[in-house]
Structure formats: C-alpha cells, structure tokens
Amino acid sequence: MSAVSRVPVVIIGAGPVGVTAALLLARHGVRSVVLERHQDVYPLPRAVAMDDEVRRILQAVGVHEEFAAIARPAKGLRLLDARHRVIGEFRRSEHGHHGFPQTSMFDQPELERLLREALVGRPECELRGGVEVVGIDQNGGGPVRVTFRREGSETPEYLDAYAVLGCDGAGSLTRQVIGAVWEDLRFEERWTVIDVRTHLPVRSWEGVEQVCDPARAATFMRIGEDRYRWEFRLRDGEELDARRVRELIAPWVEVSYDGDVEVVRQAQYTFRARVADRWRRGRVFLLGDAAHLTPPFIGQGLCAGMRDAHNLTWKLGRVLQQGSGEGLLDTYESERKPHARHMIRLAVAMGWAMTGGQGSAAALRRSLTSAACRIPALREAAGRDLSPALGHSALIRRHTRLGGRELAGTFCPQPWVGFDAGSIRLDDLLGDSLAVVSAVPAAPWLRAVAEALGARIIGTDDLGDDGTLAAWLRDGRADAVLLRPDRVVVDVVPAGADDFTDTAAWAPLLCSTRLPSPTEPLATARLSRSASR
Ligand SMILES: Cc1cc2nc3c(=O)[nH]c(=O)nc-3n(C[C@H](O)[C@H](O)[C@H](O)COP(=O)(O)OP(=O)(O)OC[C@H]3O[C@@H](n4cnc5c(N)ncnc54)[C@H](O)[C@@H]3O)c2cc1C
C-alpha cells in the first residue's frame, strides 16, 4: 500500500461548492485537499442567477470584485401568459439587505474559473485534478480514509482526514457511502437549455421572464452583453432542431438567417426536486447537489450549495482550530436541510405556476396565479429575500415575541461602514469570528461574554453607517445581537434586558479551548481593495 498522507479536510469535487468550501476553510486557517475527476471546469450551461446572500459568500472568499466584473444585476421576475402578456412582476432591488443587487446574472463556468484562480493563491488549499475518488472509509472515531486513483492509473492512493466534504454533485459517491437516500419532492420534467450569442436586438426587460404556458413553458433571460438564455420544457421524446429553436425564440428576436444567432451551447436536462434524507455520517458530510436537487426556476441550486459551504465551514474551523466540541457540527444538517427543502418547494411552486398541469384546471390555476400577483402585499412579500430565516437549531433559539421582528436565525444586514478615511463593507470590518453588534454601550457582563467567546464588540454609534444597523436592531427590539462568522444572528439582548435570551442553549456549543485573539479587522492590504465605493 502506498504511503498515506494526512490532511485536516478532504473535499471531493471541485465544482463551485467544493472550491468555495476550500476557500472558506482557508479563511478559518484549515488546510484542505480538493480531489476532482476532471482537469478543467465543467463547460456546459448551468447556473445563471445568484441572490445577494450568496454574493456575500463570494465576498467572504475574496472574489466579489472579480465577480462584479462578470455579472449584471437583474430587475426581477416577470410571469407571462402564453401570449406573452405580463401577468405578474416581482421587482428585485439593486441594493439588497446583504449589500449587493438582490439578483445577479452570470455564467457558471466563468464563476468557477474565478473561484479556482482564488484557490491557487491560497497555500492552505490544494486542488488535485484528474483524480477519481473510489472509496471513503471511517472506522470509529479515527480519521476518515479516502481512496482515489489518478487518471490512467489503477494504483489506489490514500488520504486520511479529520473530515470529508462530499461536494461531488448529483451522482455523489459520498451520498451512497453514508447510506443516504433521496426524499423525492415530486417534480420531474425534461427541459432544453439554449445559450445564444447574437448582435440582433432582443426584446428584454433586463430581468427573468417565465412563460406560464402548459403547452410550452419557457424561461428567458439576458445573461451578458450579447448573451441570452432560453429554457423550454420538452414533451415526451421531443428533440428541438435549429429551425424549431428559431420558431420558439421568435417572440423575443427575429432571426432571418442562421448566422444571426450563434448557439453557444444547447443541452437537455431532467429537472428534479430531491433532498437527501441524511447529510452526515460521523465526520463525512454532504454539500451542494450531492445533498439536494432543485428545478432551476428560482435560481437556487448553486446558491443552496454555497449556503451549505458557508454554514459548515466556520463550524469545522471552530472545532479544528479552536477546540469547540463536535456537537457544533450537528447543527449543520438541522439548519440547512429545512432551508434547502423550503427553497426547493418554492421552485416547484414556480414550476406549477408556469406549467399548471393540463386542461381546464390549468386555466383556473393560471388565473389564480395572475390574481395573486395583483395583490400588493403578496407582490411585496415576493420581492423580499426569498431565503427564509434559519429555523430552530441547538444554536439558534427562535422565540415567539410579542412585538418586534425575530432576529435570531436571520442575517445581519450589510451596510457600508466608515474605516480610516474611506468606507468598507461591514463583513470586511467584522473579520472571521463571532461578533457582538450593540446599539448601547457594552456593559461589563457583555464584555465578559464577548471575551469568553473571542468575539469582537462593535457599537452601532461608532460604525459611521447610514443608520441601517441601528434601525434593524430597533425593529427587532434588541439592544445587541451575537453574530456567527456567517453573519447569522445567534441570539439577541432584548431592549432594556441584561442578558441574551438563551445563553445556556448556545454557550456549550460555542465555547472553545483555544480562543483567537479578539478578531482583528482584515489585513490592510485586503481592505484597501474594497475600501472605496
Ligand atoms: C440548466 C440549469 C440551470 C441552473 N440554473 C441555476 C441558477 O440559475 N442558479 C443556481 O443557483 N443554480 C442553478 N443551477 C444549479 C447549479 O448548476 C448546481 O446546483 C451546481 O452546479 C452544483 O454545484 P456542486 O458543486 O454541488 O456540484 P457540481 O457542479 O456537479 O460539481 C461536482 C463536482 O464533483 C466532481 N466529482 C463527482 N464525483 C467525483 C469523484 N468520485 N471523484 C472526484 N470528483 C468527483 C465532478 O466532476 C464535479 O466537478 C442550474 C442547473 C442547471 C442544470
């Protein structure tokens, strides 16, 4: 047997989720090896829409400025009827809660290249391409052994790791190894996805259009300067040739001869809605498409996977680098699975609105959808962040409150804040550890709690923001909040109170044997890149 090397974390799969997980772990000082079957990024058309919560994750891995250069904000979502009349419109703001446009359009291979370039610059990460993982074994509490083979070789090689992250996509080997099975959320349809480049004028409102037509449900969006994406639902056994594609895109662009449009890629997909029944066995975890599959109608597959990586990596960092107990890792599945299921159900509901089934019931469903879209409160609700708060977990106690918004489990907003002579985004100021954001001068007891947790205290009065954070705390009737490194609120100090609401629940999970020095803001070099808006 060849010599076995040891590494804290092995990540299987260098798709967007695996590479993001490696970069986030690196931020927490954790080394990882990413094993990937292919040498280069997967080139076929896939994700094109991303929400602002996930752009915040790109900020955490240090590629948000590069991403801004390849992305464009989308105005929102329009539902059209079969004759392309608008039956509903949900606007998305350019200035979302997370400090970025609520929806951004992009090209997945371009994003993946950015992420891989960032990986090359991190000494804590190693990417091995052309390597197929063939086995994962864990015995008791010892290290997890990963067996892999290099392209063209039959000789097995081994890596031992404290933890293994299965980011190996829909056909995940990791999912089989941990004995997980799919829970089927009952959606399965064949669609074709066509990416086109053209110099012709295309009728586009700079947002996503969903054609609600059971005869031919479709999605259209502009994804770049001269790049457009159409998705059409296919009938059983149907294939679309070039002539038929031209007919189908005619409502948006008039093509007189083939050379007018270049079909960059055309691929068929079966869209499914599924969630793995377990996301963890021991120290082997599932993330991304390995753990959940969604139809892409609200642009959430990749987004959900990035959220998985964000949720799990700071917890692994705390266990590995700061001596927190492994119980913290249990909260990964309990927080992420209900959230992923919720988003998949929303996507399936959107599919339902678009296709509505067949026959007279379909007509009724479409008029109901159209009527619902005209109710201002519903329209406004749909325009807010689609992503719900994290539910109850051992780390997050949500309480029924008599007044004010429940902040536990929600994301802290991200305004620009003053720094030196310029301004930076809040997360860049907060750094990578826990933080307390307080609207009142920190009392000695709060200082003691923050010190015990290795958390930094930030006063809203000192931030020099536009008042966003103080207003958000007021809304939640809170004097202060405890934020996790992924910027989710753990607990609040209610206005006028002199303690958090449930310290006994989260303190044992967050306590550490090796505390970092109170979090410093990021290195000046890094700040200077995002210091000016
Ligand atoms: C048409 C379409 C449109 C979409 N639109 C959107 C959208 O707008 N917004 C959005 O958020 N999402 C969208 N998605 C979903 C998104 O593309 C996926 O959710 C995302 O790619 C999942 O990333 P991942 O890293 O989990 O898996 P993948 O991207 O599948 O990566 C898994 C990696 O693991 C590697 N691997 C697998 N097994 C092994 C092994 N045994 N050894 C070594 N390597 C292995 C694979 O080679 C692959 O590189 C869309 C998907 C489709 C198909």
The ligand as an SDF file (V2000), in Angstrom:
LIG
                    3D

 53 58  0  0  0  0  0  0  0  0999 V2000
  -29.9000   24.1940  -16.6230 C   0  0  0  0  0  0  0  0  0  0  0  0
  -29.5110   24.5280  -15.2240 C   0  0  0  0  0  0  0  0  0  0  0  0
  -29.6950   25.8170  -14.7630 C   0  0  0  0  0  0  0  0  0  0  0  0
  -29.3280   26.1500  -13.4710 C   0  0  0  0  0  0  0  0  0  0  0  0
  -29.5140   27.4280  -13.0340 N   0  0  0  0  0  0  0  0  0  0  0  0
  -29.1680   27.7600  -11.7840 C   0  0  0  0  0  0  0  0  0  0  0  0
  -29.2680   29.1050  -11.3470 C   0  0  0  0  0  0  0  0  0  0  0  0
  -29.6490   30.0000  -12.1090 O   0  0  0  0  0  0  0  0  0  0  0  0
  -28.8910   29.3990  -10.0720 N   0  0  0  0  0  0  0  0  0  0  0  0
  -28.4100   28.4450   -9.2260 C   0  0  0  0  0  0  0  0  0  0  0  0
  -28.1240   28.7650   -8.0680 O   0  0  0  0  0  0  0  0  0  0  0  0
  -28.2790   27.1590   -9.6210 N   0  0  0  0  0  0  0  0  0  0  0  0
  -28.6240   26.8010  -10.8750 C   0  0  0  0  0  0  0  0  0  0  0  0
  -28.4190   25.5250  -11.3080 N   0  0  0  0  0  0  0  0  0  0  0  0
  -27.8460   24.5190  -10.3880 C   0  0  0  0  0  0  0  0  0  0  0  0
  -26.2910   24.5420  -10.3210 C   0  0  0  0  0  0  0  0  0  0  0  0
  -25.7280   24.4540  -11.6000 O   0  0  0  0  0  0  0  0  0  0  0  0
  -25.8270   23.3930   -9.4500 C   0  0  0  0  0  0  0  0  0  0  0  0
  -26.6010   23.3940   -8.2750 O   0  0  0  0  0  0  0  0  0  0  0  0
  -24.3480   23.4940   -9.0860 C   0  0  0  0  0  0  0  0  0  0  0  0
  -23.5180   23.2920  -10.1890 O   0  0  0  0  0  0  0  0  0  0  0  0
  -23.9900   22.4410   -8.0330 C   0  0  0  0  0  0  0  0  0  0  0  0
  -22.6560   22.6000   -7.6660 O   0  0  0  0  0  0  0  0  0  0  0  0
  -21.8880   21.4270   -6.9150 P   0  0  0  0  0  0  0  0  0  0  0  0
  -20.5080   21.9490   -6.6970 O   0  0  0  0  0  0  0  0  0  0  0  0
  -22.6920   20.9470   -5.7680 O   0  0  0  0  0  0  0  0  0  0  0  0
  -21.8930   20.1990   -7.9370 O   0  0  0  0  0  0  0  0  0  0  0  0
  -21.2470   20.0910   -9.3770 P   0  0  0  0  0  0  0  0  0  0  0  0
  -21.1780   21.4030  -10.0480 O   0  0  0  0  0  0  0  0  0  0  0  0
  -21.9720   18.9970  -10.0600 O   0  0  0  0  0  0  0  0  0  0  0  0
  -19.7420   19.6270   -9.0820 O   0  0  0  0  0  0  0  0  0  0  0  0
  -19.4620   18.3290   -8.5920 C   0  0  0  0  0  0  0  0  0  0  0  0
  -18.0040   18.0060   -8.9470 C   0  0  0  0  0  0  0  0  0  0  0  0
  -17.6260   16.7770   -8.3350 O   0  0  0  0  0  0  0  0  0  0  0  0
  -16.8200   16.0380   -9.2330 C   0  0  0  0  0  0  0  0  0  0  0  0
  -16.9060   14.6290   -8.8520 N   0  0  0  0  0  0  0  0  0  0  0  0
  -18.0210   13.8610   -8.7800 C   0  0  0  0  0  0  0  0  0  0  0  0
  -17.7180   12.6290   -8.3580 N   0  0  0  0  0  0  0  0  0  0  0  0
  -16.3650   12.5980   -8.1690 C   0  0  0  0  0  0  0  0  0  0  0  0
  -15.4560   11.5910   -7.7470 C   0  0  0  0  0  0  0  0  0  0  0  0
  -15.8700   10.3580   -7.4080 N   0  0  0  0  0  0  0  0  0  0  0  0
  -14.1330   11.9010   -7.6710 N   0  0  0  0  0  0  0  0  0  0  0  0
  -13.6950   13.1490   -7.9900 C   0  0  0  0  0  0  0  0  0  0  0  0
  -14.5180   14.1390   -8.3980 N   0  0  0  0  0  0  0  0  0  0  0  0
  -15.8480   13.8630   -8.4810 C   0  0  0  0  0  0  0  0  0  0  0  0
  -17.4570   16.3390  -10.5780 C   0  0  0  0  0  0  0  0  0  0  0  0
  -16.5460   16.0850  -11.6460 O   0  0  0  0  0  0  0  0  0  0  0  0
  -17.8120   17.8180  -10.4400 C   0  0  0  0  0  0  0  0  0  0  0  0
  -16.7620   18.6480  -10.8760 O   0  0  0  0  0  0  0  0  0  0  0  0
  -28.7850   25.1600  -12.6080 C   0  0  0  0  0  0  0  0  0  0  0  0
  -28.5960   23.8580  -13.0770 C   0  0  0  0  0  0  0  0  0  0  0  0
  -28.9540   23.5440  -14.3630 C   0  0  0  0  0  0  0  0  0  0  0  0
  -28.7280   22.1490  -14.8520 C   0  0  0  0  0  0  0  0  0  0  0  0
  1  2  1  0
  2  3  1  0
  2 52  2  0
  3  4  2  0
  4  5  1  0
  4 50  1  0
  5  6  2  0
  6  7  1  0
  6 13  1  0
  7  8  2  0
  7  9  1  0
  9 10  1  0
 10 11  2  0
 10 12  1  0
 12 13  2  0
 13 14  1  0
 14 15  1  0
 14 50  1  0
 15 16  1  0
 16 17  1  0
 16 18  1  0
 18 19  1  0
 18 20  1  0
 20 21  1  0
 20 22  1  0
 22 23  1  0
 23 24  1  0
 24 25  2  0
 24 26  1  0
 24 27  1  0
 27 28  1  0
 28 29  2  0
 28 30  1  0
 28 31  1  0
 31 32  1  0
 32 33  1  0
 33 34  1  0
 33 48  1  0
 34 35  1  0
 35 36  1  0
 35 46  1  0
 36 37  1  0
 36 45  1  0
 37 38  2  0
 38 39  1  0
 39 40  1  0
 39 45  2  0
 40 41  1  0
 40 42  2  0
 42 43  1  0
 43 44  2  0
 44 45  1  0
 46 47  1  0
 46 48  1  0
 48 49  1  0
 50 51  2  0
 51 52  1  0
 52 53  1  0
M  END
$$$$
